[in-house]
Each structure stands twice: as structure tokens, then as C-alpha cells.
């Protein structure tokens, strides 16, 4: 059915496809969550600094 080099090519294609799939999931789900959390923390710090400045 397949020769050995065709089999290796097919496995390489499946590997690249799988890596691309998981990279797409990572980029669309985890990175926005990470950016949102860091923005939330930054806003909290800015609010605390403003409050400290006002109290002084």
C-alpha cells in the first residue's frame, strides 16, 4: 500500500497538522486569558497607587 518514504511523509504531515491544531487552541484561548489577567492586575495596582497618593 505505502512505501516507507510515503509512510514517513504521512506521519510528518500528521505531526505538523497536530502541532498546528494545538498552537491554534493555545493562541485563541490561553493568551487572551493571560493578557486579560495581567491587565486586571495592572489596573488594580494603578488604583492602589492613586489611593495612596490621595491619602498622602
Biopython code that builds the backbone (N, CA, C, O; Angstrom):
import numpy as np
from Bio.PDB.StructureBuilder import StructureBuilder

atoms = [
    (1, "UNK", "N", (0.829, -1.187, 0.000)),
    (1, "UNK", "CA", (0.000, 0.000, 0.000)),
    (1, "UNK", "C", (0.881, 1.261, 0.000)),
    (1, "UNK", "O", (0.883, 2.018, -0.971)),
    (2, "UNK", "N", (1.631, 1.482, 1.096)),
    (2, "UNK", "CA", (2.536, 2.622, 1.166)),
    (2, "UNK", "C", (3.964, 2.125, 1.130)),
    (2, "UNK", "O", (4.274, 1.060, 1.664)),
    (3, "UNK", "N", (4.826, 2.893, 0.503)),
    (3, "UNK", "CA", (6.254, 2.625, 0.642)),
    (3, "UNK", "C", (6.728, 3.359, 1.895)),
    (3, "UNK", "O", (6.017, 4.204, 2.439)),
    (4, "UNK", "N", (7.924, 3.028, 2.338)),
    (4, "UNK", "CA", (8.412, 3.563, 3.607)),
    (4, "UNK", "C", (8.513, 5.090, 3.594)),
    (4, "UNK", "O", (8.137, 5.732, 4.575)),
    (5, "UNK", "N", (9.013, 5.688, 2.501)),
    (5, "UNK", "CA", (9.148, 7.145, 2.452)),
    (5, "UNK", "C", (7.788, 7.831, 2.410)),
    (5, "UNK", "O", (7.635, 8.932, 2.940)),
    (6, "UNK", "N", (6.795, 7.193, 1.783)),
    (6, "UNK", "CA", (5.443, 7.757, 1.794)),
    (6, "UNK", "C", (4.856, 7.693, 3.207)),
    (6, "UNK", "O", (4.159, 8.610, 3.640)),
    (7, "UNK", "N", (5.142, 6.617, 3.907)),
    (7, "UNK", "CA", (4.674, 6.468, 5.283)),
    (7, "UNK", "C", (5.281, 7.546, 6.177)),
    (7, "UNK", "O", (4.576, 8.133, 6.998)),
    (8, "UNK", "N", (6.579, 7.814, 6.028)),
    (8, "UNK", "CA", (7.226, 8.862, 6.818)),
    (8, "UNK", "C", (6.658, 10.236, 6.467)),
    (8, "UNK", "O", (6.466, 11.071, 7.351)),
    (9, "UNK", "N", (6.393, 10.470, 5.202)),
    (9, "UNK", "CA", (5.794, 11.735, 4.797)),
    (9, "UNK", "C", (4.416, 11.916, 5.398)),
    (9, "UNK", "O", (4.064, 13.013, 5.832)),
    (10, "UNK", "N", (3.633, 10.849, 5.426)),
    (10, "UNK", "CA", (2.297, 10.906, 6.017)),
    (10, "UNK", "C", (2.379, 11.187, 7.515)),
    (10, "UNK", "O", (1.608, 11.992, 8.037)),
    (11, "UNK", "N", (3.305, 10.531, 8.208)),
    (11, "UNK", "CA", (3.486, 10.787, 9.639)),
    (11, "UNK", "C", (3.930, 12.223, 9.902)),
    (11, "UNK", "O", (3.477, 12.846, 10.862)),
    (12, "UNK", "N", (4.810, 12.748, 9.057)),
    (12, "UNK", "CA", (5.250, 14.130, 9.198)),
    (12, "UNK", "C", (4.075, 15.092, 8.986)),
    (12, "UNK", "O", (3.941, 16.082, 9.705)),
    (13, "UNK", "N", (3.232, 14.795, 8.002)),
    (13, "UNK", "CA", (2.048, 15.615, 7.764)),
    (13, "UNK", "C", (1.122, 15.600, 8.982)),
    (13, "UNK", "O", (0.622, 16.651, 9.386)),
    (14, "UNK", "N", (0.889, 14.437, 9.565)),
    (14, "UNK", "CA", (0.030, 14.348, 10.750)),
    (14, "UNK", "C", (0.637, 15.101, 11.928)),
    (14, "UNK", "O", (-0.088, 15.738, 12.691)),
    (15, "UNK", "N", (1.943, 15.038, 12.085)),
    (15, "UNK", "CA", (2.621, 15.743, 13.167)),
    (15, "UNK", "C", (2.463, 17.261, 13.017)),
    (15, "UNK", "O", (2.140, 17.956, 13.981)),
    (16, "UNK", "N", (2.691, 17.762, 11.814)),
    (16, "UNK", "CA", (2.559, 19.198, 11.569)),
    (16, "UNK", "C", (1.113, 19.642, 11.762)),
    (16, "UNK", "O", (0.866, 20.706, 12.330)),
    (17, "UNK", "N", (0.170, 18.854, 11.303)),
    (17, "UNK", "CA", (-1.247, 19.173, 11.472)),
    (17, "UNK", "C", (-1.624, 19.228, 12.953)),
    (17, "UNK", "O", (-2.344, 20.131, 13.378)),
    (18, "UNK", "N", (-1.144, 18.273, 13.730)),
    (18, "UNK", "CA", (-1.450, 18.236, 15.159)),
    (18, "UNK", "C", (-0.812, 19.415, 15.896)),
    (18, "UNK", "O", (-1.446, 20.029, 16.754)),
    (19, "UNK", "N", (0.433, 19.729, 15.564)),
    (19, "UNK", "CA", (1.100, 20.874, 16.192)),
    (19, "UNK", "C", (0.357, 22.157, 15.858)),
    (19, "UNK", "O", (0.177, 23.008, 16.730)),
    (20, "UNK", "N", (-0.073, 22.310, 14.627)),
    (20, "UNK", "CA", (-0.826, 23.493, 14.230)),
    (20, "UNK", "C", (-2.147, 23.600, 14.962)),
    (20, "UNK", "O", (-2.551, 24.691, 15.364)),
    (21, "UNK", "N", (-2.817, 22.485, 15.138)),
    (21, "UNK", "CA", (-4.102, 22.469, 15.845)),
    (21, "UNK", "C", (-3.935, 22.936, 17.286)),
    (21, "UNK", "O", (-4.685, 23.793, 17.755)),
    (22, "UNK", "N", (-2.956, 22.376, 17.987)),
    (22, "UNK", "CA", (-2.768, 22.747, 19.390)),
    (22, "UNK", "C", (-2.246, 24.169, 19.533)),
    (22, "UNK", "O", (-2.570, 24.850, 20.506)),
    (23, "UNK", "N", (-1.445, 24.623, 18.581)),
    (23, "UNK", "CA", (-0.982, 26.004, 18.604)),
    (23, "UNK", "C", (-2.151, 26.963, 18.418)),
    (23, "UNK", "O", (-2.214, 28.001, 19.076)),
    (24, "UNK", "N", (-3.081, 26.618, 17.520)),
    (24, "UNK", "CA", (-4.261, 27.453, 17.302)),
    (24, "UNK", "C", (-5.102, 27.526, 18.575)),
    (24, "UNK", "O", (-5.586, 28.602, 18.928)),
    (25, "UNK", "N", (-5.282, 26.422, 19.257)),
    (25, "UNK", "CA", (-6.047, 26.418, 20.505)),
    (25, "UNK", "C", (-5.333, 27.259, 21.553)),
    (25, "UNK", "O", (-5.978, 28.015, 22.279)),
    (26, "UNK", "N", (-4.017, 27.141, 21.645)),
    (26, "UNK", "CA", (-3.246, 27.921, 22.611)),
    (26, "UNK", "C", (-3.388, 29.411, 22.345)),
    (26, "UNK", "O", (-3.617, 30.193, 23.268)),
    (27, "UNK", "N", (-3.252, 29.806, 21.078)),
    (27, "UNK", "CA", (-3.286, 31.227, 20.742)),
    (27, "UNK", "C", (-4.674, 31.833, 20.921)),
    (27, "UNK", "O", (-4.786, 33.014, 21.252)),
    (28, "UNK", "N", (-5.728, 31.058, 20.712)),
    (28, "UNK", "CA", (-7.074, 31.622, 20.798)),
    (28, "UNK", "C", (-7.678, 31.510, 22.184)),
    (28, "UNK", "O", (-8.672, 32.182, 22.458)),
    (29, "UNK", "N", (-7.125, 30.694, 23.074)),
    (29, "UNK", "CA", (-7.746, 30.502, 24.386)),
    (29, "UNK", "C", (-6.860, 30.975, 25.534)),
    (29, "UNK", "O", (-7.327, 31.705, 26.408)),
    (30, "UNK", "N", (-5.617, 30.580, 25.547)),
    (30, "UNK", "CA", (-4.782, 30.824, 26.715)),
    (30, "UNK", "C", (-4.188, 32.229, 26.708)),
    (30, "UNK", "O", (-4.143, 32.885, 27.749)),
    (31, "UNK", "N", (-3.736, 32.693, 25.558)),
    (31, "UNK", "CA", (-3.083, 34.007, 25.509)),
    (31, "UNK", "C", (-4.051, 35.148, 25.829)),
    (31, "UNK", "O", (-3.673, 36.029, 26.602)),
    (32, "UNK", "N", (-5.278, 35.194, 25.287)),
    (32, "UNK", "CA", (-6.187, 36.269, 25.703)),
    (32, "UNK", "C", (-6.503, 36.235, 27.202)),
    (32, "UNK", "O", (-6.638, 37.286, 27.830)),
    (33, "UNK", "N", (-6.620, 35.049, 27.770)),
    (33, "UNK", "CA", (-6.862, 34.908, 29.209)),
    (33, "UNK", "C", (-5.692, 35.491, 30.002)),
    (33, "UNK", "O", (-5.895, 36.183, 31.000)),
    (34, "UNK", "N", (-4.472, 35.207, 29.555)),
    (34, "UNK", "CA", (-3.265, 35.692, 30.205)),
    (34, "UNK", "C", (-3.175, 37.216, 30.109)),
    (34, "UNK", "O", (-2.862, 37.886, 31.094)),
    (35, "UNK", "N", (-3.447, 37.757, 28.931)),
    (35, "UNK", "CA", (-3.397, 39.214, 28.741)),
    (35, "UNK", "C", (-4.468, 39.895, 29.593)),
    (35, "UNK", "O", (-4.203, 40.922, 30.217)),
    (36, "UNK", "N", (-5.674, 39.328, 29.621)),
    (36, "UNK", "CA", (-6.746, 39.899, 30.433)),
    (36, "UNK", "C", (-6.400, 39.915, 31.906)),
    (36, "UNK", "O", (-6.673, 40.900, 32.591)),
    (37, "UNK", "N", (-5.813, 38.859, 32.403)),
    (37, "UNK", "CA", (-5.418, 38.802, 33.812)),
    (37, "UNK", "C", (-4.342, 39.814, 34.145)),
    (37, "UNK", "O", (-4.386, 40.446, 35.200)),
    (38, "UNK", "N", (-3.374, 39.973, 33.249)),
    (38, "UNK", "CA", (-2.313, 40.949, 33.522)),
    (38, "UNK", "C", (-2.854, 42.371, 33.469)),
    (38, "UNK", "O", (-2.424, 43.221, 34.249)),
    (39, "UNK", "N", (-3.784, 42.645, 32.570)),
    (39, "UNK", "CA", (-4.403, 43.980, 32.531)),
    (39, "UNK", "C", (-5.195, 44.259, 33.803)),
    (39, "UNK", "O", (-5.162, 45.370, 34.331)),
    (40, "UNK", "N", (-5.906, 43.247, 34.290)),
    (40, "UNK", "CA", (-6.688, 43.396, 35.519)),
    (40, "UNK", "C", (-5.765, 43.722, 36.701)),
    (40, "UNK", "O", (-6.062, 44.607, 37.504)),
    (41, "UNK", "N", (-4.651, 43.003, 36.797)),
    (41, "UNK", "CA", (-3.691, 43.258, 37.868)),
    (41, "UNK", "C", (-3.083, 44.655, 37.745)),
    (41, "UNK", "O", (-2.899, 45.345, 38.748)),
    (42, "UNK", "N", (-2.775, 45.064, 36.527)),
    (42, "UNK", "CA", (-2.187, 46.403, 36.308)),
    (42, "UNK", "C", (-3.171, 47.497, 36.725)),
    (42, "UNK", "O", (-2.780, 48.479, 37.355)),
    (43, "UNK", "N", (-4.451, 47.325, 36.372)),
    (43, "UNK", "CA", (-5.447, 48.317, 36.770)),
    (43, "UNK", "C", (-5.602, 48.372, 38.287)),
    (43, "UNK", "O", (-5.788, 49.445, 38.861)),
    (44, "UNK", "N", (-5.525, 47.212, 38.929)),
    (44, "UNK", "CA", (-5.614, 47.165, 40.395)),
    (44, "UNK", "C", (-4.440, 47.917, 41.024)),
    (44, "UNK", "O", (-4.628, 48.667, 41.981)),
    (45, "UNK", "N", (-3.228, 47.719, 40.489)),
    (45, "UNK", "CA", (-2.054, 48.426, 41.001)),
    (45, "UNK", "C", (-2.191, 49.935, 40.799)),
    (45, "UNK", "O", (-1.863, 50.716, 41.693)),
    (46, "UNK", "N", (-2.670, 50.341, 39.637)),
    (46, "UNK", "CA", (-2.836, 51.770, 39.372)),
    (46, "UNK", "C", (-3.850, 52.383, 40.331)),
    (46, "UNK", "O", (-3.669, 53.506, 40.802)),
    (47, "UNK", "N", (-4.918, 51.640, 40.618)),
    (47, "UNK", "CA", (-5.942, 52.119, 41.551)),
    (47, "UNK", "C", (-5.363, 52.282, 42.957)),
    (47, "UNK", "O", (-5.631, 53.276, 43.631)),
    (48, "UNK", "N", (-4.569, 51.302, 43.396)),
    (48, "UNK", "CA", (-3.944, 51.373, 44.716)),
    (48, "UNK", "C", (-2.952, 52.526, 44.794)),
    (48, "UNK", "O", (-2.892, 53.210, 45.816)),
    (49, "UNK", "N", (-2.173, 52.757, 43.743)),
    (49, "UNK", "CA", (-1.228, 53.870, 43.736)),
    (49, "UNK", "C", (-1.957, 55.207, 43.804)),
    (49, "UNK", "O", (-1.516, 56.125, 44.496)),
    (50, "UNK", "N", (-3.065, 55.317, 43.092)),
    (50, "UNK", "CA", (-3.855, 56.545, 43.118)),
    (50, "UNK", "C", (-4.424, 56.789, 44.512)),
    (50, "UNK", "O", (-4.463, 57.922, 44.990)),
    (51, "UNK", "N", (-4.871, 55.692, 45.163)),
    (51, "UNK", "CA", (-5.432, 55.793, 46.503)),
    (51, "UNK", "C", (-4.358, 56.227, 47.498)),
    (51, "UNK", "O", (-4.617, 57.069, 48.359)),
    (52, "UNK", "N", (-3.139, 55.652, 47.386)),
    (52, "UNK", "CA", (-2.025, 56.022, 48.262)),
    (52, "UNK", "C", (-1.666, 57.502, 48.085)),
    (52, "UNK", "O", (-1.431, 58.213, 49.062)),
    (53, "UNK", "N", (-1.626, 57.950, 46.838)),
    (53, "UNK", "CA", (-1.285, 59.343, 46.559)),
    (53, "UNK", "C", (-2.315, 60.288, 47.153)),
    (53, "UNK", "O", (-1.969, 61.354, 47.662)),
    (54, "UNK", "N", (-3.579, 59.895, 47.086)),
    (54, "UNK", "CA", (-4.658, 60.717, 47.606)),
    (54, "UNK", "C", (-4.595, 60.811, 49.139)),
    (54, "UNK", "O", (-4.885, 61.860, 49.715)),
    (55, "UNK", "N", (-4.217, 59.710, 49.788)),
    (55, "UNK", "CA", (-4.135, 59.677, 51.249)),
    (55, "UNK", "C", (-2.976, 60.516, 51.786)),
    (55, "UNK", "O", (-3.044, 61.024, 52.905)),
    (56, "UNK", "N", (-1.920, 60.662, 50.998)),
    (56, "UNK", "CA", (-0.734, 61.422, 51.471)),
    (56, "UNK", "C", (-0.946, 62.893, 51.512)),
    (56, "UNK", "O", (-0.039, 63.637, 51.886)),
]
sb = StructureBuilder()
sb.init_structure("model")
sb.init_model(0)
sb.init_chain("A")
sb.init_seg("    ")
for serial, (resi, resn, name, xyz) in enumerate(atoms, 1):
    if name == "N":
        sb.init_residue(resn, " ", resi, " ")
    sb.init_atom(name, np.array(xyz, "f"), 0.0, 1.0, " ", f" {name:<3s}", serial, name[0])
structure = sb.get_structure()
